[in-house]
Each structure stands twice: as C-alpha cells, then as structure tokens.
Amino acid sequence: MAAAGRDGPELEPGPELAMEPESEPEPESEPETALAAELSARRSAEARRLVLSPRRLSGPLPAGLSQWFPALEVLDVSGTGLTEMGTELLSLPCLHTLLAKNNRLGGPGSLPKGLGQAPLARSLRVLNLSGNRFSEVPPALLQLRGLRSLSLGGNRLHGIPPEIQELHSLEFLYLGGNFITAIPPELAKLPSLRYLVLCDNKIQSIPPQLAQLHSLRSLSLHNNLLTYLPREILNLVHLDELSLRGNPLVVRFVRDLTYNPPSLQELAGRTIKTRNVPYAPSDLPESLVRYLSLASNCPNPKCGGVYFDSCVRQIKFVDFCGKYRLPLMHYLCSPECSSPYSSASQSSTSQSESDSEDEASVAAHRMQKVLLG
C-alpha cells in the first residue's frame, strides 16, 4: 500500500488521463453533456487513472464511463462540484481508489444504491470524501469491506456509527474537522488500524477500549475537549505519535501555572537547609522544627535547593518503561531554577539539550512523541 498522507495514501503510479477544461468555458446548463462527449472522444481501454479537472457538475458521473475506461483503477473527481456519484460508479469493477474531495456530496442519493453489493465493494481500497456535506457516515460505506483508507474529514459528522467495526481491513481513518462528540468503543475492533485522525472535533473523552488497537501507530486528538486520558492508553505499545495540543488537559496543564513568592519563614528555612546550619530541637520552637522537617528537595540535580510551600510547577516529559514520553507535573524551587527536563514551551518533537542522563540514555527510536505545541 502506498504511503499515507493527511488525506489518505498517495496514488499509485500508472497511465493517467487528465481531462483539462477547454479554453472556451462550457455553458453551465450543459456541463455534463459536454463532459460526456469529451470523455467518449478520449476513450481508452488501457487507461488506469482518470482525473477530472475542477469544473461545475451537478449531476452524476457520465453514463458510459465504464465502457470508455473499462480498466480504470483510480478515479479523481475532486473539486468538480458533484452532488451525487450515480449508478455508473457501480460498473467500474477494477476501481481501487476513488477521490471525491471538496464537492457537494452529502444529500439523499449522493451514493448509488447497491454500493455494498457491487463488485466495487470488494475492489475499492481507498476512498476520500473529505470536504463534503455528510452529516453522518453513509451506511453504504460500512459495507465496503475491502477499504484500507477512509477519509471523511471536513464534513458535518456528529458521530461515528458502531458499525464502523465492520471495516476489518481499515488501516487509515481520517475524521478530523467534524462535530464528533464521542468515540464508540466499537472503533477498537479494527485490528489493522494504524492511523487514526480525530483532531478538530468536540470529543470529551476517550474510551479505554481504544487500548485494544494494538496496530495503532499514530493517534491525532488535538483541538478537542479532552480533560483526561484513560491510563489504558499506555497499552498502545506500538504508538509512535500522540497529538494532544489544544485540549483542556494540556491548555490548563501548561498555561494556568502560578508561582507564589516564598514567605520570610520559607526563605529562612531554605537558608538553614541548603547551608546546613546546625540546630537542635531545643534551639527552636517545636512548630519550626516540624516545619523544617517538611523541606522538599528540588528535582533539578544541578540546583541542590529545597522548597516548602512555594514552588514552580512545570511539565516534565517522563520516560515510561522506555516506551513513552508522558507529560507529568514536577516542581522546582524557583523560576530561576533551570529545569533539566523538557519544558512546556519546548516542542516535544525534539529533546531538550538539558535532558537528564537517564532520559538521554533511552534510544531515540523507542521514545514516543507527545505533541503539545
């Protein structure tokens, strides 16, 4: 299978017939008739790839397309203004890639009846319907059991049907830029899924069942409404990329950090502890002796300071069993204390030069990326 991009896998090479618009604009009242005549005149029994350049089309694919291009494997009708695909689509038995981005599909009859029973249901591998007007995942798509890549980004979807689990061969699922509020647990029953893009939605929680996606390599959840992640997500042992930026769990975690200056009592206590000033219980009131016993060591090994009540909260990317880099809160004694760890202002795609020796010792290829910036 070809490499996957944000809209789906790249097209496979092959003979291509691109239908460029004529120099003279076609009358808007008869674009389909003119297109049919043009396609008929350029028919080819060997063409495997057909790209229709953007033009205004309101009706279905021209009748006769399957006769003019019987060996067609890749069809790109993106940006043509289509409102329905038409039954001619069912007569393309060799078609494995259909790109229909940025059209007006989504109304009743956008997809032909009998799609799930046609030969196309077995041959189609890549389907891109991003940038259309679908308010729900069409039930007919859930019968395309041979699909490996499905893109429905930038539509008007409000949910993911549980029947998505029927697409057992699916490897790439792009549902970004919709209005989805929840992820059904059935999504976890896609054994081959490697790339899952759910960014720019309204998702508030992640079902713990998602940890059953053992083949998952990339999970994009940025710009949602997530306030927490289930700990089961650590079971995604093959995950290479987890994108979380723009969620409340990150925004609040990173931005709403405050620092209260230390009191005179704390400053005095820090001085006693860091300079090892000797004292005995008989020298101080019991309350101060108890207070001094509560000193916490600054985690920065280059600092050696302590703190009591006043500290700076920062994010430390913690290595989890050599598998994950997770953002966890840690505390420093003052804003001037340089952290030895990756801070929240740094991109998680590269290691900080001041990473601790323990973190640096973990092989880079085993470190997973948590994208916060």
Secondary structure, 3 states (H helix, E strand, C coil): CCCEECCEECCCCCCEEEECCCCCCCCCCCHHHHHHHHHHHCCCCCCCEEEECCCCCCCCCCCCHHHHCCCCCEEECCCCCCCCCCHHHHHCCCCCEEECCCCCCCCCCCCCCCHHHCCHHHHCCEEECCCCCCCCCCHHHHHCCCCCEEECCCCCCCCCCHHHHHCCCCCEEECCCCCCCCCCHHHHHCCCCCEEECCCCCCCCCCHHHHHCCCCCEEECCCCCCCCCCHHHHHCCCCCEEECCCCHHHHHHHHCCCCCCCCHHHHHHHHHHHCCCCCCCCCCCHHHHHHHCCCEECCCCCCCCEECCCCEEEEEEEEECCCEEEEEEEEECCCCCCCCCCCCCCCCCCCCCCCCHHHHCCCHHHCCEEECC
